Amino acid sequence: MLFKSMFLGTCTSLLKESPTICTEYWVKWLTIWGQTEGNTPDPASVIDNMNHMYYNWNASFNVYMIHGGTNFGFMNGAYSTSKAPVTTSYDYGAAISENGDITPTYKAVRSWIQNISDWPQPPLDIPANNPASNYGQVTLQRIGSNLISTLTQIQETCQQSQDPITFEQLDHGYGYVLYTTTLIAGGKNLTAPYIDDYGYVFVNNVYQGLRTRVTLDGVALHNWYSCGINLTKAAIDQLASNVMNENKGAIFPEKAASTPGVFVGQFVASVLQDTFFDSRGWGKGQLFVNGYNLGRYWPTEGPQVTIGMKLI
C-alpha cells in the first residue's frame, strides 16, 4: 500500500474534524535520464489505493497526473540534490498519456467511478485516440563550419569579466551561454570542475571534447567574454535562413556530424496529425520545430527516445 496510515493519524490528531484529502496521489513518478525501470503504472495497484482512500479514509484525492504533460524547452530541470536530470516528459504514468491517448489506467479508473453506487455523474464515453502520422525521414544539413561561428550570430547580453560568470549574473534564464577567452600560453590539461551541466570545449574553433571552472595546467584562466544565446523563435528562424543561404552548396566533412553543431531540415505535413521525432542515431541536443523549443533528446542515455509533436 502506497499510503501510510500513521500519517493519516497524525493529520487527524492535529486537524480534528477537518476533511481528509490527498492533494497529490502520485500514480507514478517522474523519469530520470538513464533510468532503466519502466514508468508504467499497474492499474490494479492504482485502483487499490483509490479504494483505500475513498472507502477506508472517506477521503477526497487528486490523481497526479490524470493527464500527462511534457517539459518543453529547458523546463525539465533536475530532481533532488543529486541533480539527476529529468527527461523531456511530464507524463508521470498518467491515465491520459502525454500525447492525449487513453491508457489501461484510464479505463480502470473510469470503471471504478462507474461502479460507485452513489456517484451522481456517470463517466462519459471513452474518447478515441488522436490519429498520428509518419512523415518519413528528414534530411538535416549542418549549418556553419563549426558551432562557435554559428552561435555568435545569435548571441546577446554579453559581459566582460575576470572569471566566467553564472547564468544568473548574465540574467540569462535558460539554454546556453558562450564563454570565450584568449590563451596567453600553451598547456595540456584543461579543467572545469564546477560546471553543473555540460561544457563543450573549443580551441581555435576546433572541438576538443566535453569537459566539466576553468584552469590550464592548474593556472586559472581569466578575462572571459560571456554571452547568452538567443533561442527565441525569431532568432532561430533568422539563423536558419541566413546561414543556409550563406552555405548553400557547401559540403562539410562527414565527421562534422559527430561534433556539436546546428542542423536544419524541413518536412511538409500534407495532413496535419500528431507525430513523433525519433532521435535514435543522435547523441544529445535540443529539438526546435518551427522555431519552438520542444525539448531535449538524449537517446544514448534513454529511456526516452522520441519527442511528441502536436501538429493540430
Buried (B, 14 or more C-beta within 10 A) or exposed (E): EEBEEEEBEEEEEEEEEEEBEBEEBBBBEBBBBEBEEEBEBBBEBBBEBBEBBBEEBEBEBEBBBBBBEBBBBBEBEBBEEEEBBBBBBBBBBBBBBBBBBBBBBBEBBBEBEEEEEEEEEEEEEEEEBEEBBEBEEEEBBBBBBBBBEBBBBBBEEBBEBEEBBEBEEBEBEEBBBBBBBEEEEEEEEBEBEEBEEEBBBBEEEEBEEEBEEBBBEEEEBEEBBBBBBBBEEEBBEBBBEBBBEEBEEEEBEEEBBEBBBBBBEEEEEEEEBBBBBBBEEBBBBBBBBEBBBBBBBBBBBBBBBBBBBBBE
